[in-house]
Amino acid sequence: MSTPNFQPLPWQRALWTTVAASMLDDRLGHALLIAGPPGAGKRHFAACITAALWCRQRATDGTACGACPDCLQVLSEAHSGYFLLRVEEGKRDIPINAVRELSEKLTITQYDGRAKVAIIDPADSLNLNGVNALLKTIEEPTPGSHLLLVSSRPQALVPTLRSRCQRLPIAAPARDVALSWLREETGGKFDEAALAQALELASGAPLKAIELLASNGVAVRADWARGLLDLAVGRGEPVPMAAAIVDADPAGWVQWLYGWLAALLRARLNAQADDAALRALAQRLPAELLDRYVAEAQTALERIHGAADKKLVIESLLIGWIALLARAGRAAQNPRA
């Protein structure tokens, strides 16, 4: 990104003003829950807070300079007071032993007496034992330490943990703000139609849109949409389609499906929707059946991040999609039934 390393993104400015005032008055919470949709900039905002806590040359708005030795150590994730807890490769969650080790590190006083910061990302990957261990650290905080919990699924955190955190909501920006930022970030490499398409596929999340534009993500998601539309007209098979999705990006597909269904709902309400195929499909589906399937997708979104068999989750959704279309067809033939 061309955005300065530790400058909050444009749609995060109002929230940053509040956080910066808390830091200035030494009122920043010990445990912060930075929550919002994928691609809205949660990790970037956590980095802004971390750097600002250590920077020796902060600007008047509280942001870090990005150039002093402490800022450079944050960039390289090498600062002595910085700890990052994430899911290890090949693992499903963050285990209790990792949380205990982090808690012990947070009790060690910095040689210069400054802040210690631990980022847990994603926080919803903590297992139950890990949550319980973390609660002890939150309830008995070490002076000068801060826990930054990053999550796209804050509802997956147990209530006892959520209630003990100061919540910092990171929402996706308004469409015009997002498009303006995308134009600046991409430097004219993409036309307006491409930017708008990427943003739509990213469910309005600008950083996700950037990722899609920089990779083959737009084409992949177009293939996913074609696959569902093919199933809608009796082409394709759900099991091989599910296998291909699992080999590619199962969690990304379920997240995309949820956004695609939201677009389908919008197309149902907007007779002038640009996508003719989506608009025609939306008119075929009774609202109550579509709402029920959206709820199934929401449940699948929770399961795909857990211990569930990803192939079975995807297959179930695709078979459910075919069943939805079959029920819609019967309802159209028997409107009074």
N, C-alpha and C positions, 0 to 999 in steps of 0.2 A: 504494500500500500504506500502511496505517496504521502499519506497523512503522517505528520510528525509522530514519532514513536509513542510519546506519552500524552498526546492531546486527545481528550475525549472526542468521540465522533459527534457530528453536528446534532444528532437527535438525542445525545446523552448530556448535552450541556446543562440543561436545567437540573438534572439529577446531580451532576458534578458540582454545581454551585452549592448544593446542600451538603454534599460529602466534604467539600473543601472547607466549608465553614465549621463542620464538626471537627476536622483535623486541626484547624487553627485554634479552636477552643479546647482542644484535647478531650473531645466528647465522642470520638469515633468509637462505635461499638466494638466489643471484643469479637463477636461472631456476626459476620455479614453474609446474608444469602443473596447472591447476585443471580437473579432468575429471569428467564425470558426465552423466546423461541430460538432455535438454531439459526445462526447467521446474523443475529442482531448486535453482536459485539460484546458479549459478556466477558470473554477472556481478555479482550483488549481493555475493558473498563477495570478489571481486576489488576491488570498490569499498571494501569494509570495510578490506581490507589497505592500499589506496592512501591512504585518509584517515588511517588510524592512523599511517602512516609520516610524515605531515606535521603532524597535529594537535598544537597546542601545549597542549591541555588534556585529554589522554587520561584516561579513567576508570581505576579500579584494575584492571579486567579487560582493559585494553589497547585498548578500543574508542574511536573518535574521538567528540568531543563533538557534531559536526554543526552547530555554531553559530559557531565561530571563523572568521576570514577565510580560513584555509587550507582548512577543511572546505567553506566556501561556494564556494571556487574549484574544489574537486574536484567539487562538485555541478554546477557550470556547465561542467565540463571545460575550465577556463581556467587552471589552475595552470601556472606556468612549468616545473615539473618533471614534467608529465604529458603522455604521448604515447599516442595511440590509433591502432592500425593495424587497419583492417578492409577488407573487399572493397568497392571503389568500385561505385556503381550501374552496372549494365550489364556488369560484369566477372565473370569466373568465379573468379578467384583473386587473391591478393596478390602483386604482381610484385616482382622483385628490386630494382628501383630504389627502391621504397618502403622495403624493408628496409635498403638502403644508407643512405638518407636518415635513417632512424631511428637506425642505428648511429652516424652522425656526430653526431646531436643528443645521444646518450647520452654522448659523449666530452666534451661541454662541461660544465665545472664549474659547479654552482649557485653563485650569488653568496653565498648564506648557508651553503653547504657541506652542505646537506641532500640527502635522497634524490631520485633521479630514477626515475620508474616508467613503464614502457611496457606497455600492455595490447594483446595481439594476439588478436583475437576475430573469427572463429574461427581458431585456429592451424592447423587442418587445411586451411585455404584457402591456405596458403603453397604456391607451386609449388616444384619441386625446386631451382631456382637460388636462390630466396628462402631455402629451408631452409639451403642451404650457406653463404649470406651470414650468416644468423643464427647458425649454428654458430661462426663466427669470433668473433662478439660474445660468445657464451656462453663460449667457451674463453679469451678474453682480456677479461674483464669490467672495466668502468670502476668504480673504487671508488664505493660508494654508489648504484649503479644496480641496478634490479630489473626483470626481464622476467616478466610474468604472461601465460602462454599459456592461453587458455580454449578448451576443446574438448568437444563432445558425442561426438566420434569419435576418441578418442586412438589407437585402433588404426590410424587412417589416417595418423598421423605416422610418419616413418621411425624405425627403432629407434635410430639414432645421435642423433636429437634427443630422443626420449623418455628415453634413458639418461642424458642430461646435465641433466635437469630433476628437481627435487624434486617428487614427485607429491602433490597435495592432492585426495583423492577426495571428491566431493560426491554422496552417494547420496540418492535419494528417501527420505523418511521412512516409518516404519510407518504403516499406514492410519489408526489412531486418532489419531496425532499430526497427520497431514495434515488429517483432518477437523476436528479441534479448531482448527487454525490457520485453515482455511477459514471456519469459523463466525465466528471473531473478525474476520477480514479483511472478510467480506461483511456483517457487522453485522445478521444476521437477514433479509437481503433474499431469501434462498433457503431452501427447506425441506431437510430431511435427504436426501430422495430426489434432489433436484437436485444437491446437493453430491456425493453418492456417485456419481451418474451422470457428472458432470464429471470427478471424480477417476479413475473407471474409464476414461473416454475419453482422459484424459491419461496413462494408464499409471502412475498413482500419483504424478505430478509436480505438486505443489500450485500452483506459479506458472503452469504450463500450464493447470491447471484454472481458475484465476482468469481467465486470458485467454479461455478458452472461455465462461465464464459472462458475461463482459463483452461478448462479441460474439455472433455467430450461430453460433459454433463447435460447440455441442452439436447444433443442428439439422442443420448441414452433415454432421457425422460420422454422425448417424443416417441421413441420406440415403445416405452412402457404404455403411453397413452394409446398408441395404435394397437397394442396387444389387448387392452381392455375393450377398445372399440371393435376389434375383430371378434372377441368372445361375444360381444353384444349382438353380432349378426350371424353367429353360429360357426365362425371360423376359429381355428386354433384349439389347442388342448391345454387345460389348466396345469396338469402335472409337469410336462416338459417346460412350460412357461415358468412354473415355480422353481424348477431346478436351475434354470438360467438366471433367475433373479437372485437366488441364494448364492450362486457363484459370483455374481456381480456385487450387489450391495443390498442385502435384505432389510436392514434397518432403514437405509435411505429410501428404499422402495415403499415401505409402510408409511414413512413420514411423507413421502411424495403423494401416496394414495390419499392420505387424509387431506392434503391441500387440494388435490385434484377433485375430490368429492365436494370440497367447499366451492370450487369453481363451478362444479355441476349444479350445486344448489343455487348459486348466483345466476347461472344461465337459465335455470327454471323460472326465476323471477324477472329476468330481463329478456324480453322478446327480441331485443336488438343486439344481443351478445354477438361478438365478432366471429367466434368459432361456430360455424354452421353445424358441424357434426356433433359438437358438444350440446348445442342448443336443441337439436333434433332428439338426441338421446335423453336430455333432461325432460322433454315434454312426454316421453314414453313412460317415465317412472313416477308412480304415485308418491306423493310427498312422504306419507307415513312409512312406506317401504324404504325409501331413500334415507330417511332419518334413522331407521333401525340399522341400516347397513353402516351408516356413519358411526353409530355407537359401537358396532362390531370392530370397525377400523380403529377406534379409540382404544378399545380393549386390547387389540392386537399390538398397538403401539406400546402399551405397557408390557405385554408379554415378550415382545421381541427384544426388549432391553433386559429381560430377566433370564431365567434358566430354561425357558421353553425351547423346544425343538423348532428352529427357524424355518425349516422346510415345511413342517406341518402347519405352522402359523400361516405361511404364504399360501400353501395349498388350500387351507380352510377358507381364506379370504377370497381366493379365485373361484372356488366352488360355490361359495356364498354369493359371489357376484353373478354367476350363471343362474343360481336359484332365484335371486332377486329379479333378474330379467324374465325368467319363466313365470314367476308370480305376476309380474307386471303385464305379461302377455295374456295370462288368463283373466286378469282383472279387466283388461281392455275388451276381451271377448264377452265377458259377463258383467257389464257395468252395474247391474242391480244385485249381483250376488253378494 
